[in-house]
Amino acid sequence: MKTCCVTQSFMRKRLWAGLLLVMLTCMASVSFAASSFVVGLPGVQVVDTKIDSFGTTYVLGKDGAGESLLIKYDSSGSPIAWVGGSSPVTIRTNTLGTPTALCVAAGTTNLYIVGSANIIRVSRDSGLSNTTPLPVPASMVPNAVYYSRRLGLYLRHYIGSGGLFAKLRCARSQSAVCKLLQISQ
């Protein structure tokens, strides 16, 4: 009988030791998550992010005044100054309207920034626009853009409600319209 009591006491101690180990493991993961290295951009609402083949990250955002901001980071996460400038932030004018999407054009040195009113082509190196703004097609507010070297620029617009071409759409899924724009290289 004495061995039975000793065994139960030993089992209880093992159970408490196991629970203590689980609690310490959980506390370690919570304390690690609290020291995140990600820092938000003060005063900037991030709209879109893209990464090119060199690992450079481009962040498109807008400030409180509605101006577009394009920020460039290297592969380690440090801000990069644009060629010919000392600032890592390029402030765009309101020619775009509200910025909605960003595209890295593969095989070129260009970025395409889409707004509610216009589309601009921007140099990846200098951050400056190298074309005149192209107007967004009427009754379309694009929320995504894709570049094809052979075909051109595709804009995507989600349909939130109503119908498309006088046909009622099915409410079970998201519907979208894609538009191909021919652009000059």
Summary of the structure (lengths in Angstrom):
residues: 185
radius of gyration: 26.1
end to end distance: 90.0
largest distance: 92.8
contacts: 460
relative contact order: 0.10
helix: 19%
strand: 37%
